Amino acid sequence: MTSLHRKITETCKDRIIALLLFAWLSGSIAATEKDLSVTVVDGLGDPIPQAEIEVFQWKGIQQAIDAVFDSPITPLPATEAISSIRLTSNNGGLVVIPSSVLGKKTDLYVGISKPGYTSVRLSLNAIESKIVVKRMASITELVSLATQNQLHIQQRLRELLAADLQENRQDLYQGAFILEGRLRPALLNLVSDPVVGAEAVAILALIADPHDVRLLVESLADTNDLSMKLTLWPEIAGSLFSPTSSVEWEFLDRCMVTHQQYSRVREAAVLTLELIDTKRSLELLTKHKAITEQASKFKEDGDIPVLLHDVDQVRLAATLGERLKLGEWRGCHPPILNERGDKSLVVLEFLRGSDFFTYIATFHRQDSNWMLQGLRETRQAFIDSRRGR
């Protein structure tokens, strides 16, 4: 063997060893020398006892996955699930999978199930020390929990927000909006909750009470959490229609200069500032003129103040829809009123080419007028012209 061949061989060996080590560390090759201990928990992190865990070999699944990516129209190869062992979690949610099962076969998967909870099926390589299995719930629980005292409301609302809903998540938000008079104190207390805080913020932003929105700005304006900026800043900016404090104006200013990846944040801030139409808002729009021109979704013709209040909320929503440059204005849904009848939600629909958009506007009644207090995008979907919406 020449020195060149020897050098190439040694280099290949080093790379193979490095790849094997990386695969083992990343979980691509399951370590089977020890038993595998996992804890089954619910959406709040509490242990789930008596959950059934099945370890099975899913033959042909990788070939089926590869076939989907290679040619979506090709019939999928047959797969077969062969059960290896069934186990049950103890009172602490703990289950131990013996190494004798783990080391026998490839393509191993773990299925977790319990009545009343969403079933989970994971590759053995994706298993971590905790497996989250969420309780199945319905927004009808909102009605029953809203009749209890505030302590129980907060506890049960937290459980519901952490559950897996049978309905659309937006339906939960709208249900909470209807009951906002009873749920707002609990929602405000849940803002700082590490599990459901983001959901509480989104609902409070939808309700758009100016006092609550101010508290949200003070709580989240200085966050360095990227996911919060991406998801919650647009919600808050879309409800800042009554900014009075320097903190609120500074927040809108910061939203305007966020990184390119936060386009939803900038768009929400620009739209709010355009609709507020005050000296201070115009100063911010002028200050960030390039961003304003890029993110604006508002038509220039006509007077903005006509969009802010009207005795007829449906007419106000229609005027607003016609002035937003989001494509063809398709109309709006009937208003959704809260229990007291002094707040409402109106869904606006737009169609641009093959893209379907919905925005939801929040109105508050002051004396005889309805005032616009919030506006946010809630859905964007591709429409197949052959099937319709």
C-alpha positions as CSV (number, residue, x, y, z in Angstrom):
1,M,0.0,0.0,0.0
2,T,1.5,3.4,-1.0
3,S,1.7,6.2,1.4
4,L,-1.0,8.0,-0.5
5,H,-3.4,5.0,-0.3
6,R,-2.6,4.7,3.4
7,K,-3.4,8.3,4.0
8,I,-6.7,8.1,2.1
9,T,-7.7,5.0,4.1
10,E,-6.9,6.6,7.4
11,T,-8.8,9.7,6.5
12,C,-11.8,7.6,5.5
13,K,-11.6,5.7,8.8
14,D,-11.5,8.9,10.8
15,R,-14.5,10.3,9.0
16,I,-16.5,7.0,9.5
17,I,-15.7,7.1,13.2
18,A,-16.7,10.7,13.4
19,L,-20.0,10.1,11.6
20,L,-20.8,7.1,13.8
21,L,-20.1,9.1,17.0
22,F,-22.2,12.0,15.7
23,A,-25.1,9.6,14.9
24,W,-24.9,8.0,18.4
25,L,-24.8,11.4,20.1
26,S,-27.7,12.8,18.0
27,G,-29.9,9.7,18.7
28,S,-29.7,8.3,15.1
29,I,-28.4,5.1,16.6
30,A,-30.3,4.1,19.7
31,A,-28.1,3.2,22.7
32,T,-29.4,-0.2,23.8
33,E,-27.1,-1.2,26.6
34,K,-29.4,0.3,29.2
35,D,-33.1,0.4,29.9
36,L,-34.9,3.5,28.6
37,S,-36.8,5.5,31.2
38,V,-39.3,8.1,30.1
39,T,-42.0,10.1,31.9
40,V,-45.4,10.7,30.3
41,V,-46.8,14.1,31.2
42,D,-49.7,16.3,30.1
43,G,-49.6,19.7,28.5
44,L,-48.9,21.3,31.9
45,G,-46.0,19.0,32.7
46,D,-48.0,16.9,35.3
47,P,-47.4,13.2,35.2
48,I,-50.0,10.9,33.6
49,P,-50.4,7.6,35.4
50,Q,-51.8,4.4,33.7
51,A,-50.9,5.5,30.2
52,E,-50.4,2.6,27.9
53,I,-47.0,2.5,26.1
54,E,-46.5,0.1,23.2
55,V,-43.1,-0.5,21.6
56,F,-43.4,-1.9,18.1
57,Q,-41.5,-2.4,14.9
58,W,-42.9,-0.5,12.0
59,K,-41.5,-2.3,9.0
60,G,-41.3,-0.4,5.7
61,I,-42.1,3.0,7.2
62,Q,-38.8,4.6,6.1
63,Q,-39.3,3.3,2.6
64,A,-42.9,4.8,2.6
65,I,-41.6,8.2,3.7
66,D,-38.8,8.1,1.1
67,A,-41.4,7.2,-1.6
68,V,-43.5,10.3,-0.7
69,F,-40.6,12.6,-1.2
70,D,-39.4,10.8,-4.4
71,S,-42.7,10.6,-6.2
72,P,-45.9,11.7,-4.4
73,I,-48.1,10.0,-7.1
74,T,-46.5,6.6,-6.8
75,P,-48.5,4.0,-4.6
76,L,-46.9,3.7,-1.2
77,P,-45.1,0.5,-0.2
78,A,-46.9,-1.6,2.4
79,T,-46.0,-1.1,6.0
80,E,-46.5,-3.4,9.0
81,A,-46.6,-2.7,12.7
82,I,-45.4,-5.6,14.9
83,S,-45.9,-5.1,18.6
84,S,-42.9,-6.0,20.8
85,I,-44.1,-5.1,24.3
86,R,-46.9,-3.2,26.1
87,L,-46.2,-1.3,29.3
88,T,-48.1,1.0,31.7
89,S,-46.9,4.2,33.3
90,N,-46.8,4.3,37.1
91,N,-48.4,6.9,39.4
92,G,-45.5,9.2,38.6
93,G,-46.0,8.8,34.9
94,L,-42.7,6.8,34.7
95,V,-42.3,3.8,32.4
96,V,-39.1,1.8,31.8
97,I,-38.5,0.1,28.5
98,P,-36.1,-2.8,28.9
99,S,-32.9,-2.9,26.9
100,S,-33.8,-6.5,25.8
101,V,-36.6,-5.0,23.7
102,L,-34.6,-2.1,22.4
103,G,-31.7,-4.1,21.2
104,K,-33.5,-6.7,19.1
105,K,-34.9,-4.8,16.1
106,T,-34.6,-1.8,13.9
107,D,-37.3,0.7,12.9
108,L,-38.7,0.8,16.5
109,Y,-41.5,3.1,17.4
110,V,-43.2,4.0,20.7
111,G,-47.0,4.6,20.9
112,I,-48.5,6.3,23.9
113,S,-52.3,6.3,24.6
114,K,-54.8,6.9,27.3
115,P,-58.6,7.5,27.1
116,G,-59.3,11.2,27.1
117,Y,-55.8,12.1,25.8
118,T,-54.4,12.5,22.3
119,S,-52.4,9.5,21.1
120,V,-48.7,10.0,20.3
121,R,-46.5,7.9,18.1
122,L,-42.8,8.6,18.0
123,S,-39.7,7.0,16.5
124,L,-37.5,5.5,19.3
125,N,-34.7,7.9,18.1
126,A,-36.9,10.9,18.9
127,I,-37.8,9.8,22.4
128,E,-36.7,12.2,25.2
129,S,-36.9,11.9,28.9
130,K,-40.4,13.4,28.9
131,I,-43.2,12.7,26.4
132,V,-46.1,15.2,26.3
133,V,-49.5,13.7,25.8
134,K,-52.2,16.4,25.9
135,R,-55.7,16.1,27.3
136,M,-58.5,16.3,24.7
137,A,-60.8,19.1,25.4
138,S,-63.6,21.2,23.9
139,I,-64.3,24.9,24.1
140,T,-67.7,24.1,25.7
141,E,-65.7,23.8,28.9
142,L,-65.4,27.6,28.8
143,V,-69.1,28.0,29.7
144,S,-68.9,25.7,32.8
145,L,-65.6,27.1,34.1
146,A,-66.8,30.7,33.7
147,T,-69.5,30.1,36.4
148,Q,-67.0,29.4,39.1
149,N,-65.0,31.6,41.4
150,Q,-61.9,33.4,40.1
151,L,-59.5,30.9,41.7
152,H,-61.1,27.9,40.0
153,I,-61.6,29.9,36.8
154,Q,-57.9,30.5,36.6
155,Q,-57.0,26.9,37.4
156,R,-59.4,25.4,34.9
157,L,-58.7,27.9,32.2
158,R,-55.0,27.1,32.5
159,E,-55.8,23.4,32.0
160,L,-58.0,24.2,29.0
161,L,-55.3,26.4,27.3
162,A,-52.8,23.6,27.7
163,A,-55.1,20.9,26.2
164,D,-55.5,19.6,22.7
165,L,-58.8,21.1,21.4
166,Q,-61.2,19.3,19.2
167,E,-62.1,22.7,17.6
168,N,-60.0,25.3,15.9
169,R,-57.9,27.4,18.3
170,Q,-59.4,30.6,16.9
171,D,-62.8,29.3,18.1
172,L,-61.4,29.1,21.7
173,Y,-60.2,32.7,21.4
174,Q,-63.6,33.9,20.2
175,G,-65.4,31.9,23.0
176,A,-63.1,33.6,25.6
177,F,-63.9,36.9,24.0
178,I,-67.6,36.3,24.5
179,L,-67.0,35.6,28.2
180,E,-64.3,38.2,28.6
181,G,-66.0,40.0,31.5
182,R,-65.6,36.8,33.6
183,L,-62.3,35.6,32.2
184,R,-60.1,38.7,32.0
185,P,-58.8,38.7,35.6
186,A,-57.7,35.1,35.2
187,L,-56.2,35.8,31.8
188,L,-54.2,38.7,33.2
189,N,-52.8,36.4,36.0
190,L,-51.8,33.8,33.4
191,V,-49.8,36.2,31.2
192,S,-46.5,35.3,33.0
193,D,-47.3,31.5,33.1
194,P,-44.5,29.7,31.3
195,V,-46.8,27.1,29.7
196,V,-50.0,29.1,28.7
197,G,-48.8,32.7,28.9
198,A,-48.6,33.1,25.2
199,E,-52.2,31.9,24.8
200,A,-53.4,34.4,27.5
201,V,-51.6,37.2,25.8
202,A,-53.2,36.4,22.4
203,I,-56.7,36.3,23.9
204,L,-56.2,39.6,25.8
205,A,-54.9,41.2,22.7
206,L,-58.0,40.1,20.8
207,I,-60.2,41.6,23.5
208,A,-58.1,44.8,23.2
209,D,-59.0,46.5,26.4
210,P,-56.6,49.5,26.4
211,H,-55.6,49.0,30.1
212,D,-54.8,45.3,29.4
213,V,-52.9,46.1,26.2
214,R,-50.8,48.6,28.1
215,L,-49.9,45.9,30.7
216,L,-49.0,43.5,27.9
217,V,-46.6,46.1,26.4
218,E,-45.0,46.7,29.8
219,S,-44.6,43.0,30.3
220,L,-43.3,41.9,26.9
221,A,-41.7,45.0,25.2
222,D,-38.2,44.1,26.5
223,T,-38.3,40.3,25.8
224,N,-35.4,38.8,24.0
225,D,-37.4,35.6,23.2
226,L,-37.5,35.4,19.4
227,S,-40.6,33.2,19.3
228,M,-42.5,35.7,21.4
229,K,-41.5,38.6,19.1
230,L,-42.7,36.6,16.1
231,T,-46.0,35.5,17.6
232,L,-47.0,38.0,20.3
233,W,-45.7,41.4,19.2
234,P,-48.0,41.4,16.1
235,E,-51.0,40.6,18.3
236,I,-50.1,43.4,20.7
237,A,-49.3,45.9,18.0
238,G,-52.6,45.2,16.3
239,S,-54.4,46.2,19.5
240,L,-52.6,49.5,20.3
241,F,-55.3,51.8,19.0
242,S,-55.3,53.9,22.2
243,P,-51.6,54.5,23.0
244,T,-51.2,57.1,25.8
245,S,-47.9,56.2,27.5
246,S,-44.4,56.7,26.2
247,V,-43.8,52.9,26.7
248,E,-46.6,52.2,24.2
249,W,-45.3,54.6,21.6
250,E,-41.8,53.3,22.0
251,F,-43.1,49.8,21.5
252,L,-44.6,50.7,18.2
253,D,-41.4,52.5,17.2
254,R,-39.4,49.3,18.1
255,C,-41.8,47.2,16.1
256,M,-41.1,49.3,13.0
257,V,-37.4,48.6,13.1
258,T,-37.4,44.9,13.9
259,H,-35.3,42.6,11.7
260,Q,-36.6,41.6,8.2
261,Q,-37.7,38.2,9.6
262,Y,-40.3,40.0,11.7
263,S,-42.3,41.3,8.8
264,R,-45.6,40.5,10.5
265,V,-44.5,42.7,13.4
266,R,-43.7,45.6,11.2
267,E,-46.9,45.2,9.1
268,A,-49.0,45.2,12.3
269,A,-47.4,48.3,13.6
270,V,-47.6,50.2,10.3
271,L,-51.3,49.3,9.9
272,T,-52.1,50.4,13.5
273,L,-50.2,53.7,13.1
274,E,-51.9,54.4,9.8
275,L,-55.3,53.9,11.3
276,I,-54.6,55.9,14.5
277,D,-53.9,58.9,12.3
278,T,-52.5,61.2,15.0
279,K,-49.6,63.6,14.9
280,R,-47.5,61.2,16.9
281,S,-48.3,58.2,14.6
282,L,-47.6,60.2,11.5
283,E,-44.3,61.2,12.9
284,L,-43.3,57.5,13.3
285,L,-44.6,56.6,9.9
286,T,-42.5,59.5,8.4
287,K,-39.5,58.5,10.5
288,H,-39.6,55.0,9.0
289,K,-40.8,56.0,5.6
290,A,-39.1,53.2,3.7
291,I,-40.6,50.6,6.0
292,T,-44.0,52.2,5.9
293,E,-44.1,52.1,2.1
294,Q,-43.0,48.5,2.1
295,A,-45.4,47.2,4.8
296,S,-48.4,49.4,4.2
297,K,-51.7,47.6,3.6
298,F,-53.8,50.7,3.4
299,K,-55.2,52.6,0.4
300,E,-54.4,56.3,0.3
301,D,-57.7,57.7,-0.9
302,G,-60.3,59.0,1.5
303,D,-60.2,60.1,5.1
304,I,-58.9,57.7,7.7
305,P,-61.1,59.0,10.6
306,V,-64.2,57.4,9.0
307,L,-62.7,54.0,9.8
308,L,-62.4,54.7,13.5
309,H,-66.0,55.0,14.7
310,D,-69.6,54.6,13.5
311,V,-72.9,53.9,15.0
312,D,-73.1,50.8,12.8
313,Q,-70.3,48.3,13.4
314,V,-71.0,46.3,10.3
315,R,-70.8,49.4,8.1
316,L,-67.6,50.4,9.9
317,A,-66.1,46.9,9.2
318,A,-67.2,47.1,5.5
319,T,-65.6,50.5,5.1
320,L,-62.5,49.2,6.7
321,G,-62.4,46.2,4.4
322,E,-62.8,48.3,1.3
323,R,-59.9,50.5,2.2
324,L,-57.4,47.7,3.0
325,K,-55.2,46.9,0.0
326,L,-55.3,43.1,0.5
327,G,-57.0,42.2,-2.7
328,E,-60.6,41.7,-3.5
329,W,-62.9,42.6,-0.6
330,R,-65.2,39.6,-0.1
331,G,-67.4,40.9,2.7
332,C,-67.6,40.3,6.5
333,H,-69.2,37.8,8.9
334,P,-72.0,38.8,11.3
335,P,-70.6,40.4,14.5
336,I,-69.7,38.3,17.5
337,L,-70.8,40.1,20.7
338,N,-69.5,39.7,24.2
339,E,-72.0,39.0,27.0
340,R,-72.5,42.6,27.9
341,G,-72.9,43.6,24.3
342,D,-70.3,46.4,24.5
343,K,-67.5,44.6,22.5
344,S,-67.6,42.8,19.2
345,L,-65.5,40.9,16.7
346,V,-66.1,41.1,12.9
347,V,-64.2,38.8,10.5
348,L,-63.2,40.4,7.2
349,E,-62.5,38.3,4.1
350,F,-60.2,39.1,1.1
351,L,-59.1,37.2,-2.0
352,R,-55.9,38.0,-4.0
353,G,-55.2,35.6,-6.8
354,S,-55.1,32.2,-5.2
355,D,-54.6,33.6,-1.7
356,F,-57.4,33.8,0.8
357,F,-57.0,36.2,3.8
358,T,-59.1,36.8,6.9
359,Y,-58.6,39.6,9.3
360,I,-60.5,40.1,12.5
361,A,-61.5,43.5,13.8
362,T,-62.3,44.3,17.4
363,F,-64.8,47.0,18.2
364,H,-65.7,48.6,21.5
365,R,-68.9,50.6,22.0
366,Q,-68.6,54.0,23.6
367,D,-71.9,55.8,24.1
368,S,-73.7,55.3,20.7
369,N,-70.6,54.8,18.6
370,W,-68.5,51.6,17.9
371,M,-64.8,52.3,18.0
372,L,-62.1,50.2,16.2
373,Q,-59.8,48.9,18.9
374,G,-57.9,46.1,17.1
375,L,-57.2,44.5,13.7
376,R,-55.1,41.5,13.0
377,E,-54.6,38.8,10.3
378,T,-56.0,35.4,11.5
379,R,-55.7,33.3,8.4
380,Q,-53.9,33.0,5.1
381,A,-54.6,30.1,2.8
382,F,-54.0,28.9,-0.8
383,I,-57.2,28.4,-2.8
384,D,-57.3,25.6,-5.4
385,S,-59.4,27.2,-8.2
386,R,-60.6,23.7,-9.2
387,R,-62.1,23.0,-5.7
388,G,-63.0,26.5,-4.5
389,R,-62.5,27.7,-0.9
